[in-house]
Amino acid sequence: MWNHTNPSELIGDLATSWEWAADGMSVTFTLAEANWSDGAALNADDVKFSLDRMVDPVPPKPRAGSIRPYYKSSEVVDDRTVKINT
């Protein structure tokens, strides 16, 4: 999310940190500890599943259109780390 007092500063809700690859074609996120409503821990597999599902064209998801052109794939690095390829 964007800092409303400083729009060039991003503030992570689920990520505690992120780093762009030197070529600018991927970004690696370190995830904060978070839980689903049932108390189960949220992990990188959940993030990957959610992103992949968002861009899956069947069934159509109207809001996915804003990320689909930029999202190639994601990779689970470990339980708390996910790499997103653009």
KAJOLIN-V323759 format. One record per backbone hydrogen bond with DSSP energy under -0.5 kcal/mol. NH is the residue of the N-H (numbers start at 1). CO is the residue of the C=O. Records with the same first field share a line. If there is no record, write none. Layout:
NH->CO  CO
This chain:
3->6  9
4->2
6->3
9->6
10->8
11->1
16->30
17->30
19->28
21->26
24->21
27->84
28->19
29->27  82
30->17
31->29  80
32->14
36->40
39->36
42->34
44->79
46->43
47->43
48->44
49->45
50->46
51->47
52->48
53->49
54->50
55->51
56->52
64->61
65->61  62
66->63
67->64
68->64
69->65
70->67
71->67
72->70  85
73->85
75->83
77->75  81
78->81
81->78
82->29
83->75
84->27  82
85->73  83
86->25
